[in-house]
Amino acid sequence: MKRNVIRVRAVCDFRVIDESDDWIVVDKPAPLAVHPANGKVEATLLGGLEELLRYEIANGARLSILTRLDRETSGLVLVAKHAAAARHFSRQFERREIGKEYLAVVHGWPEWEETRVEAAIIRAGGEIWLRQAVDPAGRDCVTAFRVERRFSNALGEFGEFGVVRCFPETGRMHQIRVHLEHLGHPLVGDKIYGTDGRPYLEQMADGLSDESVSRLILPRHALHACKLVAEWGGMREWRSELPGDLTRFCGE
């Protein structure tokens, strides 16, 4: 039996920070997914980029997203437009020459001003297959942290929080989130780390319970990719300010 094929074009909202004939840097909002996942038909950053760069793709461009962010992480994403640019930046990632900084809003007031975590992480297994955990048997993982400020929520009812600048030296899945949990200061709004994982399972099923919504405080985890530094005909630096949902929570 012949079937009709319906093509769906995803539309999404993101901001172009900088662009050349070889690459593009964009500011991704949360909770926009970078790639299609689990066969879902939804707006994605990749779909939006394909729409934006339709002419270039028709003339041979091949997009490679080089800094993949979780859907709930906002901030800077570097995308190569062709294989040569992808290789150029990938070599810098392999040599750990790409500079990356994130801003995180965490539970509690860290007792330290700066610290560095060298703690290997490994897939934890269990019901949440993507959950990672600190384990000496895992892959090496290093993140440096610096406290930017400490505050009590402007509403005066949620306790003490900190804004922490994060400097990942490796590129493991969820490493900032895992290392912050390891330090006892998980991200505000994180549905996997700093919790028993129930909020994540609820969201994947029928939606968050009222109890989980109250416990999470924010509808997404409070992590933002705020700075990228890479070499392309000289050193280039891109920045993105903390987005409105997080600045409002921080009372800024």
N, C-alpha and C positions, 0 to 999 in steps of 0.2 A: 504494500500500500504506500503510495506516495505521500510524504508529509511536507507541510510547509515549514520552512526554517525562519524563525523570528530572531533577528539580531537586535540586541539591546546595547545602546551606547551609554556608558556610565558618565555622569557629570559630577564634578566635585570642585571644591573651592580651595585653592592654595595660592601662595604668593611667590612670584619669581624674585629672588634676591639678586642674582647675577647670571649672566649667560654669555657664551661664546659660540663659535661654530663647532666646538668640540665637546662642550659640557654645559650643564645648566645646574644651578643651585636653587632650590626652592624651600619655602617654609611650610611645612606640613602641619595642619591643625589636627587635634585629637577630636573624635576617635576615627579619623580616616585611615583605612587599611592601605598598606603600600601595594600589596598584590592581592588578586582574588584568592579567597580561601574556602576550602571545603565545598567547592562548586556553587557558592552563593553568588547570586546576581546582585551586585551592589557597586556603588561608586568606589573607585580606588584611585590612589595617586598615579599608578601606572596608566590607568584608563584616561585620566585627565591629561597626563603628559602626552599620550598618543594623540589625543585630540588637539592639544596645543601645538604639537610639532608634526602635524599631519603632512605638511608640505615636505619637510625634511625627511620624514620616514619614506614618503613616496619617492624620494630621490636618493635612497640608500642608507639613511641613518638607522642605526640599531641601538636602542636604548639599553643601558645597563645601570640599574640602581645600585650604587656602591655603598651607601650608608643606610642600611635597612633599619627602620624604627618600628617598634610595636605600635599597634593601632592607637593605643592610649598615650603613647609618647608623642609630644609635639616637637617641632623644631626643624633644623636644617637637614636637608637630604641632598647629597651630591650624586648627579646622574651623568654618566658618559654618553655621548651621542654616537660613538663608533668604537670598534674593537681596539684600535690603537690607543685611544684615550682610556678605555677600560683597563688595558694592560699597564699603561703608564701609572695610573693611580693605584692599581692592585699591587704593583711592585712596592709602592710607598707604604701601603698597608702591611705588606709582608715584612718590611724592614722597620715597622712601627714608626714611620716618619710622618704620618698624618696626625695633626694635633686635633683632639676632640675635647670639648668641655660641655658639661651638662649642669643644669640647675635642678635641684631636688628639694621638695618640701617634705620634711620628715617629722615623725612623731618624737617628742621629747627635746630636751636641750642637751646636745652633746657636751661632755665634760672637757673635750679636747678642742683646740682651735684648728689643728691640722693633724691628719693621721694618714697612714698608708697601709692598705690591706694587701697582703700577699697570701692568698688562700685559694687553693685549687678548687674548682667546682666540677660537678658531675651531674648527669641526669639522675634525678632522685627516684624515678619510677613511681609506681602507685597510680591512683585514679587520674591525676593530672599529668599527662605524659610529658608536657613541656617544662614541668617544674625542675629547677636546678637546686643543688644543695652544695654547701662547702664539704669537701671530702678530700683527704690527702691523695686518694687514688685517682682524682680527676685531673683535668688539664690545668696547667699553670694559669693563674689569673691575678692581675694586679690592678688596683684602683687607688688613687690618692684622693683625699677629701680635704676641703677647707670650709670652715663655717663662715658664712657671709653675715648672718644675723640670727638672733633668737627673738621670738615674739610669742605673745598669747593671742589667740584668735580674736579678731575685732568684736565678735559677738560675745566674747567672754565666757563661753560655756564648754569649749572643747579642750581646754588645757594648753600645754606648752608645745611649741613647734620650732623647728629650725629651717633656715634656708641654707643648703649646703652646695658648694660648687664641687663637681665630680670630674676627675681626670682619669678616664680609663686608659691604661697602658696596653692592655690586651683587648681582644674583641670577642669575648665569649657571650653566648646567649644569656641575657638577663643579668649580666655580671654586676652592674651597679645596684640593681634591686636586691640581689643575693648578698652582696657585701654590706649593704646598709642594714639588711635584716640581721646579718652576722654581728654587726656592731651594736645591735639593739635599738636602731633608729630606722624602722621601715618607712617606706614612702606612705604619705597620706593617700588614701584611696586605692591602695594596691589590693587586688582581689585574690592574689596568690601568696605573696610574701608578707609575713607579719600577721597572717591569719591561718586558720586551719584549711584554707582553700575552699570552704563552703560557698563564699560569695561568687567565686569563679564558676563553680559547678552550677549554681543557681542561674547565673547569667546565661550559661550555655544551654540551660534547659528552659525553664518557664519565666525567668526574670528574677530580679533580686527581691528578697523578702524585705519587709519594713525594718526588721532587725538589722539586716546587712547594710541597708541604705544608711541607717543611723550610725552604724559602726564605722563605715567607710568614710563618712563626712563629705568627701568629694565624689562625683560620679565617675571620675577617671583617675588613674594614678598620676601623682604630681611630679612628672619628670619631663624636662624640656632640653633638647639639644640646642645649646645657645651659641656655640662657636666651632668653626672648622678652619684648619690651617693646612694647606697643601701646596705642593710645588707644581707650577705650570708656567714655564717661561719666567721664572721668578716666584718668590713666595707670595701666596694669596691668602687672604683672611676674610672670612665671612662671619657675621654675627646676627643673632636674632634675640630680641628682648623677650623677657618672660611674658607669656600671653595673658590676656585680661582675666580669664577665670582664676589663674593662680595669683596674679597681683591683687585681685579683689580679696581672695582668701587671706593673703598675707597682710592686708590692710594698707597696701601701698597706693 
